[in-house]
Amino acid sequence: MRARRLCTTVAALALLAGAGVSAATADDPDGRSSVTARTGGQDPAGPELVAETTPGSGEAQPAPQSEEPPASEVCGEPNADEEVACLTPKPPSEIELPPGLVQSPRAGVDPPSWCPTDGTTKGTRTRVCRTDGWTFWTRKKVNGRWVKTGETEMIFLNYSYGDTGQGRVAHQIEVYATKGWGDTLKAKIGGKGAPSASCKTESAKFPSRKLVLHKWMLGESFFDTTATAAGAKGTCGTGWTMKATNPPYNELDFPSTFKEFRCDNATSGRPQVGCAVPWYASDLRYSKARTPDLARHVTLAQNSGLPKRLHRTTKQSVIKKNRDLACDDRPSVTGKSCDEYPVATSKEGLSAGGKRRTFAGCSYSDIPSGSGSKGASACAIAKGDNSSQGGTNTQFYRAERVLQDDPFDVVIVP
């Protein structure tokens, strides 16, 4: 049996670490994430799908505020005797789990250590995770009054992962019942794949099984994007329709879904389908050792208040305007060329407004200094650094599938 952890910072949710825990990586320093390859149940000869770690995706970020309403109580239809089964959301941090929970031997891929425990979603460019808590309860009417006949507290851990070079996304769900009594412990829990938007189910396995306390139940599904035509892009809605079966109560259906991945065949220079989490801001990294002039300019610009977090533009008219407003009137400097920050391929350049600024040592004494988050800076830097920057940007956008309006962070590394 392989031991593993429910990845959380809440001590009550800590699981027993043991065999099968992978080595540490930059993305997962605690070494709790498996990178065991999975292909999906219907296509064993297909490409392996792993929880890809892309460059610059070292720290998980919270998802933007969801447009979907928060989870609310879900109830089945009352039967003829007015018996009913319901699920009520409960913060995972309020559910008591004993330390030392051991994972089922049917485990899929270990979720990362940064999985949140408050019902929110966190992710990197190719992974997302959320832990939900539910109270499953049953009741019936006795002499005209509702009487509770059972109650069980459960954790649902949703973990989805993809690959920027594949059109397939996995969604793994793990269910754990920590305490309960009465009729709820007679129930069976099962699920089926529930794709939405531009995705279809490739395979989904969560056979119905009896709800047992202190034992993990695992479902593993794979979804393929339908956004495969040249230039296509679309949301890949992955998830499950879960079902609680518990006669004489009517069946209870409830969803457990993600709509976090975008798959596309629209990434310039990468003529293949791939999937990424578009709201995650990967790092566009400039090396101080390899491009010292560029690194100095970006550092000065950010220290003056210009943003580290930028948003991609692919519109050539905007890119040209950003460059022209920052550098078009700059005199030639031997061995150097004009560099602008924010980068011209971002929406935050001078086309968005603000004034131009510069800094000491940038060769442009006729441009004033300045500060604040609006505007852009211009600086004469080594031509080699400027040329290297163009290639670095192109490779980054391609590797991370950064499209129009996607966020990214500009970071200086040694």
C-alpha positions in Angstrom: 0.0 0.0 0.0 1.3 3.4 -0.9 1.1 6.1 1.8 0.6 9.7 0.8 -0.4 13.1 2.1 -3.5 15.2 1.7 -1.5 18.3 0.9 -2.5 21.0 3.3 -1.1 23.4 5.9 -3.8 22.6 8.4 -2.3 20.2 11.0 -5.6 18.3 11.4 -5.5 17.4 7.7 -1.9 16.1 7.8 -1.5 12.6 6.4 1.1 10.0 7.1 4.1 10.5 4.8 5.5 7.2 3.6 6.5 5.1 0.6 5.7 6.4 -2.8 6.5 10.1 -2.0 8.5 11.5 -4.8 11.7 13.5 -4.6 11.6 17.2 -4.1 11.4 19.5 -7.1 11.5 23.3 -7.5 7.7 23.3 -7.9 7.1 21.0 -4.9 10.0 21.4 -2.4 8.5 19.0 0.0 8.6 16.2 -2.6 5.0 15.2 -2.2 3.9 15.3 -5.8 4.2 12.2 -7.9 4.9 12.6 -11.6 3.7 9.1 -12.4 2.6 9.2 -16.1 -1.1 8.5 -16.8 -2.6 8.1 -20.2 -6.3 7.7 -19.6 -8.3 4.5 -19.6 -9.3 4.3 -23.3 -6.0 5.1 -25.0 -3.2 3.2 -23.3 -1.0 3.7 -26.4 -1.5 7.5 -26.3 1.0 10.0 -25.0 1.7 10.0 -21.4 0.2 12.8 -19.3 2.2 14.1 -16.4 1.7 17.0 -14.0 4.1 19.1 -16.0 6.3 21.6 -14.2 6.9 24.5 -16.6 9.7 27.0 -16.2 8.8 29.8 -13.9 5.9 28.0 -12.3 7.5 27.5 -8.9 4.7 28.9 -6.6 1.0 28.3 -6.8 -1.3 31.3 -7.0 -4.9 31.8 -6.0 -7.4 31.8 -8.8 -9.2 35.0 -9.6 -12.7 35.5 -8.1 -14.9 32.9 -9.6 -18.0 34.1 -11.5 -19.8 30.9 -10.3 -21.7 31.1 -7.0 -20.2 29.4 -4.0 -21.3 25.9 -3.2 -24.7 25.7 -1.5 -26.8 23.0 0.0 -27.9 20.2 -2.4 -30.8 18.0 -1.6 -32.4 15.1 -3.4 -36.1 14.8 -4.0 -38.1 13.6 -0.9 -39.5 10.1 -1.4 -43.1 9.1 -0.7 -42.4 8.9 3.0 -40.8 12.3 2.9 -37.3 11.0 3.6 -34.6 13.1 2.0 -30.8 13.1 1.7 -28.7 16.4 1.5 -25.2 17.8 1.3 -24.3 21.0 3.1 -20.9 22.7 2.4 -18.6 22.9 5.4 -15.1 24.6 5.4 -12.5 21.8 5.2 -10.5 23.4 8.1 -13.5 22.7 10.3 -13.6 19.0 9.6 -11.5 17.0 12.1 -9.2 14.4 10.4 -6.9 12.2 12.5 -3.2 12.4 11.6 -1.8 9.4 9.8 -4.4 8.8 7.1 -3.3 6.1 4.6 -4.2 6.4 1.0 -5.9 3.7 -0.9 -3.6 1.4 -3.0 -5.7 2.6 -6.1 -4.1 6.0 -5.8 -3.6 8.0 -8.9 -1.2 11.0 -8.8 -0.2 12.7 -5.6 -1.6 16.2 -5.3 0.9 19.0 -4.7 1.7 20.2 -1.2 0.1 23.6 -1.8 -3.5 22.4 -2.2 -5.6 24.9 -0.3 -7.9 23.9 2.5 -10.4 26.8 2.6 -12.5 25.9 -0.5 -10.6 28.2 -2.8 -8.7 27.2 -5.9 -4.9 27.6 -6.3 -2.8 26.6 -9.3 0.3 26.9 -11.4 0.4 27.1 -15.2 -0.4 23.4 -15.5 -2.0 22.3 -12.2 -5.0 23.3 -10.1 -6.2 22.0 -6.8 -9.2 22.6 -4.4 -10.3 20.9 -1.3 -14.0 21.0 -0.4 -15.7 20.0 2.8 -19.3 18.6 2.9 -21.7 17.3 5.5 -23.8 14.5 4.1 -27.0 14.0 6.1 -30.4 12.3 5.9 -33.7 13.1 7.6 -37.4 12.0 7.5 -40.6 13.2 8.9 -41.9 11.6 12.1 -45.3 12.8 13.4 -45.0 15.9 11.2 -41.6 16.8 12.4 -38.2 16.4 10.6 -35.9 14.0 12.4 -32.2 13.6 11.3 -31.4 9.9 10.6 -27.7 10.1 9.8 -24.8 12.5 9.2 -21.3 12.1 7.8 -18.5 14.6 7.3 -16.5 14.3 4.0 -13.5 15.8 2.3 -13.5 16.1 -1.6 -10.0 16.8 -3.0 -10.1 17.9 -6.6 -6.8 17.9 -8.5 -6.5 18.7 -12.2 -3.3 18.7 -14.3 -2.3 19.1 -17.9 0.6 19.7 -20.3 1.3 22.6 -22.5 2.1 20.2 -25.3 -1.0 18.0 -25.1 -4.8 18.5 -25.6 -5.6 16.3 -22.7 -6.4 17.3 -19.1 -6.8 15.0 -16.1 -9.2 15.6 -13.2 -8.6 13.4 -10.1 -11.1 13.4 -7.2 -10.5 11.9 -3.8 -13.3 11.4 -1.2 -12.7 10.8 2.4 -15.3 10.3 5.2 -13.9 11.2 8.6 -16.8 10.6 10.9 -20.5 9.6 10.7 -23.5 7.7 12.0 -26.9 6.4 11.0 -28.3 6.0 7.5 -25.6 8.0 5.7 -23.2 5.1 6.3 -25.4 2.9 4.3 -24.9 5.0 1.2 -22.8 4.2 -1.9 -20.8 7.0 -3.7 -20.0 6.9 -7.4 -19.3 9.3 -10.2 -19.1 9.9 -13.9 -17.1 12.3 -16.0 -18.8 15.7 -16.5 -17.1 17.7 -19.2 -18.2 21.2 -20.2 -17.3 23.9 -22.7 -14.6 22.8 -25.2 -13.9 19.4 -23.7 -15.1 15.8 -24.0 -14.6 12.8 -21.8 -11.8 10.4 -22.8 -12.2 8.2 -19.8 -13.6 8.3 -16.3 -13.4 5.8 -13.5 -15.2 6.1 -10.2 -17.3 3.0 -9.7 -20.0 3.2 -7.0 -18.8 1.8 -3.7 -20.0 1.8 -0.1 -19.2 4.8 1.9 -16.7 3.7 4.6 -15.2 5.9 7.3 -11.4 6.5 7.2 -10.9 5.1 3.7 -10.0 7.0 0.5 -12.2 6.7 -2.5 -10.6 7.7 -5.8 -11.9 8.8 -9.2 -9.7 9.5 -12.1 -10.8 11.1 -15.4 -9.3 12.4 -18.6 -10.7 15.0 -20.9 -9.7 15.9 -24.4 -10.1 19.4 -25.9 -12.3 19.9 -28.9 -10.4 23.2 -29.7 -8.0 21.5 -32.1 -8.4 23.5 -35.4 -5.7 25.9 -36.3 -6.2 29.1 -34.3 -8.8 27.5 -32.0 -8.9 28.0 -28.2 -11.4 27.1 -25.6 -12.1 26.4 -22.0 -11.7 22.8 -20.9 -14.3 22.3 -18.2 -13.4 19.1 -16.3 -15.1 17.4 -13.5 -17.5 14.8 -12.1 -21.2 14.3 -11.5 -21.2 12.5 -8.2 -24.0 10.3 -7.0 -25.0 9.1 -3.5 -27.3 6.1 -3.6 -29.0 5.2 -0.4 -32.4 3.5 -0.5 -35.1 4.3 0.6 -33.8 7.8 0.0 -33.9 9.1 -3.5 -30.5 9.4 -5.3 -28.6 12.6 -4.7 -26.6 14.1 -7.5 -24.0 16.8 -7.0 -21.3 18.3 -9.2 -17.5 18.7 -8.5 -16.1 20.7 -11.4 -13.2 22.9 -12.6 -13.2 25.4 -15.4 -9.6 26.4 -15.1 -7.8 25.1 -18.2 -7.7 26.7 -21.6 -6.6 24.5 -24.5 -5.5 26.1 -27.8 -4.0 25.6 -31.2 -3.3 29.3 -31.5 0.2 29.7 -29.9 2.5 31.3 -32.4 5.5 29.1 -33.3 4.0 26.1 -31.6 1.7 24.4 -34.2 0.2 21.8 -31.9 -2.6 21.6 -29.3 -1.8 22.2 -25.6 -3.4 23.2 -22.4 -2.6 25.7 -19.7 -4.2 27.7 -16.8 -4.5 31.1 -18.4 -4.9 33.1 -15.1 -1.6 31.9 -13.7 1.2 34.4 -14.2 4.4 32.5 -15.0 7.8 34.2 -14.7 9.5 35.8 -17.7 13.0 35.6 -16.4 16.0 37.7 -17.4 19.5 36.6 -16.2 21.7 39.2 -14.6 24.8 37.1 -15.5 23.9 36.8 -19.2 22.2 40.1 -19.8 23.5 42.6 -17.2 22.4 45.8 -19.0 18.8 44.4 -19.5 18.6 43.2 -15.9 19.8 46.6 -14.6 17.2 48.5 -16.6 14.3 46.2 -15.6 15.4 46.5 -11.9 15.5 50.3 -12.1 12.2 50.4 -13.9 10.4 48.2 -11.4 12.0 50.0 -8.4 10.6 53.3 -9.9 7.1 51.8 -9.6 6.5 50.2 -13.0 4.7 46.9 -12.6 6.2 43.5 -12.3 2.9 41.9 -13.4 2.2 42.5 -17.1 -0.4 41.3 -19.6 0.4 40.0 -23.0 -0.6 41.8 -26.2 -0.3 40.2 -29.6 -1.8 43.2 -31.4 0.9 44.5 -33.7 -0.5 48.1 -33.7 -0.2 48.2 -29.9 3.3 46.7 -29.9 4.5 49.2 -32.5 3.0 52.1 -30.6 4.7 51.0 -27.4 8.0 50.8 -29.1 7.6 54.1 -31.0 6.5 56.1 -28.0 9.4 54.8 -25.9 12.3 54.6 -28.4 11.5 55.9 -31.9 13.1 59.3 -31.4 16.2 58.0 -29.5 19.6 59.0 -30.8 22.1 56.2 -31.7 24.5 55.2 -29.0 27.6 53.2 -30.1 27.2 49.5 -29.2 23.8 50.0 -27.6 20.1 50.1 -28.6 17.0 51.5 -26.9 15.1 49.2 -24.6 11.6 49.9 -23.2 10.0 48.7 -20.0 7.2 47.5 -19.6 8.1 45.3 -22.6 6.5 46.3 -25.9 4.5 43.1 -26.1 2.6 44.0 -23.0 -0.6 46.0 -22.6 1.1 48.2 -19.9 3.4 50.0 -22.4 3.1 53.7 -23.3 0.1 53.0 -25.5 -1.9 52.7 -22.3 -0.9 56.2 -21.2 1.5 57.8 -18.8 4.8 59.5 -19.3 8.3 58.3 -20.4 11.1 58.2 -17.8 14.8 57.2 -17.7 17.6 56.7 -15.2 21.2 57.6 -14.7 23.5 55.7 -16.9 20.9 55.1 -19.6 22.4 57.7 -22.1 19.2 59.7 -22.5 19.7 62.9 -20.5 16.9 64.7 -22.3 14.3 62.4 -20.8 13.2 63.2 -17.2 13.2 60.7 -14.3 9.9 59.7 -12.8 8.0 57.2 -10.7 4.7 55.5 -10.4 2.9 52.6 -12.0 1.9 54.4 -15.2 4.1 55.1 -18.2 7.3 53.4 -19.4 11.1 53.8 -19.2 13.6 54.0 -22.0 17.3 53.0 -21.6 20.2 52.4 -23.9 21.4 48.9 -23.2 24.0 46.6 -24.9 22.7 45.5 -28.3 23.5 41.9 -27.4 21.3 42.1 -24.4 18.4 43.6 -26.4 18.6 40.9 -29.0 18.7 38.2 -26.4 15.6 39.7 -24.7 13.6 39.3 -27.9 14.5 35.6 -28.1 13.8 35.1 -24.4 10.4 36.7 -24.7 9.4 34.6 -27.8 10.5 31.3 -26.2 8.7 32.2 -23.0 5.4 33.0 -24.7 5.6 29.8 -26.7 6.5 27.5 -23.9 3.9 28.8 -21.5 1.2 29.3 -24.1 0.9 33.0 -23.1 -1.8 34.5 -25.4 -3.6 37.8 -25.6 -4.4 39.3 -22.2 -2.6 36.5 -20.2 -0.7 37.8 -17.2 3.0 37.2 -16.6 5.6 38.4 -14.1 9.0 39.9 -15.2 11.6 38.6 -12.8 15.4 39.1 -12.6 17.4 36.0 -11.7 21.2 35.6 -11.0 
